[in-house]
Amino acid sequence: MKKCLLHIGTTKTGTSSIQAMLDENRDILESNSYYMIPNKIRFGNSDFKFLVSQSRDWNLKFDDVTLSILKIKSKSDKYLFDLDTEQELQDYINQHQDQNLILTSEQFYSRIISEPYVIYRTLRFLRKLGFETTIIIYVRSQFGWILSDYIQNIKDGGVKSIDLYLNDLYKENPLAYDINHLIKLLNKFPEELIIRPYDFDLLYKSDSCLDFLKHGLKLSEPTIGEFKRINTNLSNKIRPTKTAIEKIIEFNQVYRINEFSKKHLNNVIINSISLNFSDDEPLSLSESSKMQIRKYYLKGNHELSNKYTSLNNLLL
């Protein structure tokens, strides 16, 4: 029976890196009987468009630009969008009868929390097409997770303090980071569920990619080795200034800069690398913020840790 691996996030667990890796290595995937929907159908390198089609809520609480791009302006637009998107996917999937499908969008996580119907409809659609679906989800400690989302909010123009951000979060969407609640929802379905811990390491940002290949796609070691050979960042420490260093070396070779300039450039490189790795998320949670977070999620986390021992050292 053909399989579908449904990757649903969560946010801030290396999803973008996983999606980029998959998109850039379609040939290797296809040689191992996996394929993805073309990006022109997917709405980028994630399956965001398919996710939208699985929601009953026509306005989706997405921004106006997104809805405009998807040409959804009314309930009837949404209905037609759903039909067209599912038919487009079905037509493409029917051309790959003997291969396994990969679907990935971190937005699945947030939509499932706010609208559980989304996962029901998604799995029903995949069953209808003859897939045996496995759901894979990456989870992390709420401390780091909430802080990462808060920092992203600030980068996007947010001005709230972390405490105000948390207060509004609990009022508007108290289940947003409730991992136990999400897992309980997913366990209501017969599909296999893979829960992987996401333990962020600044020097090995690609670990989630390798983990996905091994535990999600369950590829053989030789195949994973092929991924490493083609994608060197999967097997080595990331060198964020690699391009800059190469340019400096080239500049040195062409213009034969003096020793003083070499030392200066070396210091610039070292400082750049240290700044990049010293603290990717420089803000920290106050003890009062941590107490707030524990208040909401500690009990559920204990339940989850008792059931999934791999999460023992990760959750609060």
N, C-alpha and C positions, 0 to 999 in steps of 0.2 A: 504494500500500500504506500502511495506517495505521501511524503511528510511535509509539514509546514512548520518552520521555526518562527514563532511570533515573539519578537523582542519588544518589550513594552517600557523600557527605561530602567530605573526612574531617572529624574533629572539629576544632573551633576554627578553622574557615575560613568563618565567616559563614553556616553552614547554617540556623540558627534564623531569621536575618534573611530569607534567601531563602524559607524556608517560610512565614513570616508574610506576606511580600509576595505570594506566590502565592495564599495562602488569602484575602487581603483583596481580591484583584483577579480573582476567578473570572470575572466578567462580561467583562472585557477578554480574558482567555485564551480563553473560549468563542467570542468573536467572531472569534478568530484560529485556530479549530479545535483548541484544546487544552482538556482538562478534567482534573479530579482526582476521586478517589474522595471521597464525602462523609465528613466528619470522624467521624460516628457509626460508620462502618465502619472508618475508618482507625486509630482509637484516638488522637484528637488531630489536630493539623495536620501530622503526618508519617505515613508509611506503616509505622509500627512493627509493627502487627498483622500485616500481610502479610509483613514480614520474619521475624517469629517463626514463621509458618506454613511458611517455606521451610527451616527448620533441622530436622535429624534428632535433635538433642540435646534430649530432652524437658525437662530441668531448666534448660538454657540458661545456667546460672550467673548468672541474674538474681536480684534480691532477691525475698524471699517475697511482698512486697506486690504486685509486678508480676504474679507468677505467680497470686496469689490473685485479682487483678482479672480476669485472663484466664481464670480458672477452670481452670487446669492444675495438677493435683495428682498426676498419674501418667502413665505412658507411654500408656495408653489414652486419657486425657483429651487428651493432645497429638495423638494420631492423629485423634481426632474434631475437635479444634480446627482442624487443618490442612485437613481435608476441608471443614468448614463455611466457613472463611475463604476458601479458594480458590473455592468455589461462590458465595459472596456477592459476591466480586469479579467472577467470570465473569458472573453475572446482571446486574450493573450495567454492566459493560463492553459486554455484548451490546446494551444500550440506546443505545450511542453508536458504532455501527458505522463511521461515516465520520469520526470525530474521533481526534485524537492524545492519548495519555495521558501524564501526568506522574506519576512515582513518586519520592518523596524520603524518605530516612532516613539520617542519618549513622551509624546503627547497622549499616547494610550493610557499611561499611568494616571495623568491628571483628569482625563475624561472619565475613566472608570470610577475614580473616586467621586466625582460630581454626578455621574450618570452611569450606574452599574449596567444599564441596558446595553451599553456600547460593547462590552465583552460578550454578552449573550448573543447579540446580533452578529458580531464578528465570527465567533466560533460556529454559529449556525451556518453562516455563509461559507465558511471553509469546509464544514462537514458536507454541505450540499455539493461542493466541488470534488469531494472524495479524498480530502486531506485528513491525515492523522496528525493533529496539531500538538506541538509542545510549546509551552509558554516559558520564556526565560526572563527573569527580572533581576536586576542588580540593586542591592540596598546598601545604605551606609548609615552611620550614626547620625541621629537628628542634629547633634551639635554642629558637625561639619556641614551637613546638608543644608540646614537652615541658614547658616552663615554664608555658604556659597551662593544661595539664592538671594540673600540680602545684598551681598556685594554686587551681584549681577543687576539687582534692582537699582543700586546706586549708580552703576555704570550706565544704566539706561535712563538716568535722569531723576531717580527717586531722591527725596530729601528727608525722609523720615529717619528718626533715630532707631536703633535696633530694638529698643524696648517698645516704642510705638508701633513699629513694624510687627512685632510679636503680638501685641495686644489686638491689632486689627486682624491679624491672621486668625487668631482664636475666635474672634467674633464672626468673621466672614466665612472661614473654611477650616474649622477645627480638625477635620479629618485629613487635611492636606499632607501631613507627614506621619500619619498613623499607619505604619507598616503592617502591624498586626491586623488592622481592619481590612487593608487591601488583600493580604494573604488569605484571610477568611473568605473574602468574596471570590477569589480565584479558586479556592479549594472546593467551592460548590460545584465545580464542573469536573467532568471525568478526565479531561485532558491532563497530560503530564505537566507538572510544574517544577521548573528548575529555579532555585533561589541561590544566587551567588553573592558573596560578600564583596563589597567594593572598598578596598583599603588604599586610599590615595597616597602615592609616593612621588614626590616632586622629581626624583631622578629617574623614575621608571613610569612615565605617563602612559606607556603603551601596554602595560600589564593587562588592562581590561580587554584589549584586543586579543592577546594570546589566550586569555581565559575564555573568551567567547569562542574562539576556534576550537579549543580543547573540550570545554564543557557544554557549549551550546551546539555547535555543528558536529562535535565529536569526531574531528578529523584525526587521521593517523599522524604519528610523529614525523614521518617523512614528508607528508603534505604540509604540516606546520613548519617544518624546516624549509620548505620551498617558499612559504610566505616570508619567513625570516630572511631568506637569501635575497628576495626581490625587494622587500621592505626593510631596509637595514635598521630603521628606528624601532622595529619590533624586537630586536635582539641586543641592541646596544643602548647605553644611556643616551638620552636625547641631548643633542648639542644645539641649543637654540640659536647660537650665533654662527653656525657653520658657514652660511653663505657669506656673512661679513668677513669671517676669518679667511675664507678662500679668496675673497676680493683683495684683502690686505696682503696676502701672500703674493698674489698676482701683481699687485701694485709694487711690492718690494722688488720682485724679480725684474719688472720693467724699468723702474726708476732708481733702483739701488739706493734706497734711503739710508741715511747714516745711522750709527749705533744709538745716538740719543733718541732719534725718531722711533727706532725699533722698540726701545724700552717704553717710550710713551704709548705706542700703539699696544704693546703687550699689556700695559696697565689698564688701558681702555677695555681690552678684551676681558681681562680678569674681572674688572669691576662689573662689566655687563653681565657676565655669567653669574657672578655672585648675587647681583641684584635679582636676576631672573629666578635663581633657585633659593634665595634666602628666605623668602616668605611670599608664596604665591597668593596667599590670602591674609594680608597684614592685619586685618581687624581681628578682634577676639571677643568672645562672649563674656559678659560680666557674670559674677556668681549669681546675681538675682535673675538674670536671663536664663542661666542654666537651671536654676530652681524652677522657673516657669516651665521650661521644656520638660524637665523630669516629671513635673506634676501631671502633664498631659499624656506622656508616652511611656513612663517607666513600667506601669502595670502590664500594658500590652506587649512591651518588649520582653518582659520576663516570660510571659506565655510563649512568645515566639522562640526565645532562646531555649526553653525547655523542649520544644519540638524540633528545632533545627540547631544542633550543636555547633555547626559551622559558623553560626552567628554569635556565639557566646562572647567572643572578645571584641565584637564590633559594636553591638548595641549598648545603650546606656545601662 
